[in-house]
Amino acid sequence: MYAKQYELTLPADYDMAIIRKQVADGGHALDDRAGLALKAYLVRERGVAGSPVNQYAPFYLWNDTGEVARFLIGGGGFQNIIRDFGRPAVHHWTGVACHAGPARTAPPRAASRRLVPLPQDTDPDATGLGLSALIDQEAEQLRQLSRLEGVHTAALAVDPHHWTLLRLILWADTSGPDEDATEHYEVLHLSAPGAGDLPDGRTW
């Protein structure tokens, strides 16, 4: 499992109806994309649910890293983003754990993201396994959260370059009880051709 997300932060007076129409018209293009587990078309609107910005921030989980490369640089779709908005930075993470929630069959309406730096002092016993223990705790918390009513999918991933930890939860309702979230989004559409192939629990 491979996670990626790019964020297009738009002007404060940007008409987000433009993004909504683009997703309504073209969001189904990836509904059958090979190698893609899911793409959540995420937006934030300035002044709504505490968001300081207007932003289009689609989030992907992939089952096939070759298809990630094709999408980004092989003419597989990302060229449309570059054409319309320029080339944004694409954040990516190695998948650690994933769970289908009780609401997996319902279309998600909201998402919560927790993106935090991993602390430097995670190895108090000097065994080199402190990070593993921390991820164990995070994976268990993810498992517990995934059991909450309204959870569609819950995923945990790590960026081993910048050492950040990502938790993304899709919710069937307009909001979810993720008190630790750093961002909240609205889901405009979900393409999920390979969601059934996502791991159940740890990825190793």
C-alpha positions as CSV (number, residue, x, y, z in Angstrom):
1,M,0.0,0.0,0.0
2,Y,1.3,3.4,-1.0
3,A,-0.3,6.7,0.0
4,K,0.0,10.0,-1.8
5,Q,-1.6,13.5,-1.6
6,Y,-1.1,16.8,-3.2
7,E,-2.5,20.1,-2.0
8,L,-3.7,22.9,-4.2
9,T,-4.1,25.9,-2.0
10,L,-6.3,28.4,-3.9
11,P,-6.9,32.2,-3.4
12,A,-9.1,33.3,-0.5
13,D,-11.8,34.5,-2.9
14,Y,-11.6,31.5,-5.2
15,D,-15.0,30.1,-6.2
16,M,-14.9,26.5,-4.9
17,A,-17.9,25.8,-7.1
18,I,-15.4,25.5,-9.9
19,I,-13.7,22.6,-8.2
20,R,-17.0,21.0,-7.3
21,K,-18.1,21.1,-11.0
22,Q,-14.8,19.7,-12.2
23,V,-15.1,16.8,-9.8
24,A,-18.7,16.2,-10.6
25,D,-17.9,16.2,-14.4
26,G,-14.6,14.2,-14.3
27,G,-14.3,12.5,-10.9
28,H,-15.5,9.1,-12.3
29,A,-12.5,8.9,-14.6
30,L,-10.6,6.8,-12.1
31,D,-13.5,4.6,-10.9
32,D,-11.9,1.7,-12.8
33,R,-8.2,2.7,-12.7
34,A,-5.9,-0.3,-12.5
35,G,-3.6,-0.4,-9.5
36,L,-5.6,2.2,-7.6
37,A,-7.1,1.2,-4.3
38,L,-9.0,4.5,-3.8
39,K,-8.9,8.2,-4.5
40,A,-10.8,10.6,-2.2
41,Y,-11.5,13.9,-3.8
42,L,-11.0,16.1,-0.8
43,V,-11.6,19.9,-0.4
44,R,-11.4,22.4,2.3
45,E,-13.2,25.8,2.2
46,R,-12.0,28.9,3.9
47,G,-14.1,29.6,7.0
48,V,-15.8,26.2,7.0
49,A,-15.1,23.7,9.8
50,G,-12.2,25.9,10.9
51,S,-10.3,25.8,7.6
52,P,-8.0,28.8,7.0
53,V,-7.8,28.1,3.3
54,N,-9.5,27.1,0.1
55,Q,-7.9,23.9,-0.9
56,Y,-8.2,20.9,-3.3
57,A,-6.3,18.0,-1.7
58,P,-7.0,14.6,-3.3
59,F,-5.8,11.6,-1.3
60,Y,-4.8,8.3,-2.9
61,L,-4.1,4.8,-1.7
62,W,-2.4,2.6,-4.4
63,N,-1.9,-1.1,-4.6
64,D,0.6,-0.9,-7.5
65,T,3.5,1.5,-7.3
66,G,4.1,1.1,-11.1
67,E,0.7,2.6,-11.7
68,V,1.6,5.5,-9.4
69,A,4.5,6.2,-11.7
70,R,2.3,6.0,-14.8
71,F,-0.2,8.4,-13.2
72,L,2.4,10.9,-12.2
73,I,4.8,10.9,-15.2
74,G,3.5,8.5,-17.8
75,G,0.6,10.5,-19.0
76,G,-1.8,8.7,-16.7
77,G,-3.7,11.7,-15.5
78,F,-1.5,14.0,-13.5
79,Q,-0.8,16.0,-16.6
80,N,-4.2,17.5,-16.2
81,I,-3.3,19.0,-12.8
82,I,0.0,20.4,-14.2
83,R,-1.9,21.9,-17.2
84,D,-4.5,23.6,-15.0
85,F,-2.6,24.5,-11.8
86,G,1.1,24.0,-12.4
87,R,3.2,21.2,-10.8
88,P,2.5,20.8,-7.1
89,A,4.6,18.9,-4.6
90,V,3.3,15.4,-4.2
91,H,3.6,14.1,-0.7
92,H,3.9,10.3,-0.4
93,W,4.1,7.8,2.4
94,T,4.8,4.1,2.9
95,G,1.7,2.3,4.0
96,V,1.8,0.8,7.5
97,A,-1.8,-0.3,8.3
98,C,-5.3,-0.1,6.9
99,H,-8.8,-1.2,8.0
100,A,-12.2,-1.3,6.4
101,G,-14.7,0.3,8.8
102,P,-18.4,-0.5,9.5
103,A,-19.4,2.0,6.8
104,R,-17.2,0.7,4.0
105,T,-20.3,0.2,1.7
106,A,-21.5,3.8,2.3
107,P,-20.1,6.7,0.2
108,P,-17.8,8.8,2.5
109,R,-18.8,12.4,3.0
110,A,-15.9,13.6,5.1
111,A,-12.3,12.9,6.0
112,S,-10.0,13.6,8.9
113,R,-6.2,13.8,8.6
114,R,-3.6,13.7,11.3
115,L,-0.2,14.6,10.0
116,V,2.5,14.9,12.6
117,P,6.3,14.7,12.8
118,L,7.6,11.6,14.5
119,P,9.5,12.5,17.7
120,Q,13.3,12.3,17.7
121,D,13.5,10.6,21.1
122,T,11.7,7.4,20.3
123,D,14.5,5.0,21.4
124,P,14.9,5.4,25.2
125,D,16.3,1.9,25.6
126,A,18.9,2.4,22.8
127,T,17.7,-0.8,21.1
128,G,16.9,0.8,17.8
129,L,13.3,-0.5,18.2
130,G,11.7,2.6,19.8
131,L,10.2,3.7,16.5
132,S,8.7,0.2,16.0
133,A,7.1,0.4,19.4
134,L,5.6,3.8,18.6
135,I,4.2,2.6,15.4
136,D,2.7,-0.4,17.2
137,Q,0.8,2.0,19.4
138,E,-0.4,4.1,16.5
139,A,-1.5,1.0,14.6
140,E,-3.5,-0.2,17.6
141,Q,-5.1,3.2,17.9
142,L,-6.0,3.1,14.2
143,R,-7.6,-0.4,14.7
144,Q,-9.7,1.0,17.5
145,L,-10.8,4.0,15.6
146,S,-11.7,1.9,12.6
147,R,-14.4,0.2,14.6
148,L,-16.3,3.4,15.2
149,E,-19.7,3.7,13.5
150,G,-19.3,5.8,10.4
151,V,-15.8,4.8,9.4
152,H,-15.4,3.9,5.8
153,T,-11.6,3.4,5.7
154,A,-8.8,4.1,8.1
155,A,-5.1,4.2,7.0
156,L,-1.7,4.8,8.6
157,A,1.4,5.6,6.7
158,V,5.0,6.9,7.3
159,D,7.2,9.3,5.3
160,P,10.7,8.0,6.0
161,H,12.4,11.0,4.4
162,H,10.9,13.7,6.6
163,W,9.8,11.2,9.3
164,T,6.2,12.2,9.5
165,L,3.2,10.0,10.4
166,L,-0.1,10.2,8.5
167,R,-3.4,9.0,9.6
168,L,-6.3,9.4,7.2
169,I,-9.9,8.4,8.0
170,L,-12.8,8.5,5.6
171,W,-16.2,9.0,7.2
172,A,-19.7,8.3,6.0
173,D,-21.1,11.3,7.9
174,T,-20.3,14.9,7.6
175,S,-18.0,14.8,10.5
176,G,-16.2,12.2,12.6
177,P,-15.0,12.0,16.2
178,D,-11.3,12.3,15.4
179,E,-10.2,14.6,18.1
180,D,-6.5,14.5,17.2
181,A,-7.0,15.4,13.5
182,T,-5.0,18.3,12.2
183,E,-7.2,18.8,9.1
184,H,-10.8,18.1,8.2
185,Y,-12.1,17.7,4.6
186,E,-15.3,17.3,2.6
187,V,-15.2,14.3,0.2
188,L,-16.7,15.3,-3.1
189,H,-16.3,11.8,-4.7
190,L,-14.6,8.5,-4.0
191,S,-13.1,6.3,-6.7
192,A,-12.4,2.9,-5.1
193,P,-11.7,0.3,-7.8
194,G,-9.2,-1.7,-5.7
195,A,-10.4,-0.9,-2.1
196,G,-11.1,-4.6,-1.7
197,D,-7.5,-5.4,-2.2
198,L,-6.2,-3.2,0.5
199,P,-4.6,-5.0,3.5
200,D,-6.6,-5.8,6.5
201,G,-4.5,-4.6,9.4
202,R,-0.7,-4.3,9.1
203,T,1.0,-4.2,5.7
204,W,3.7,-6.7,6.8
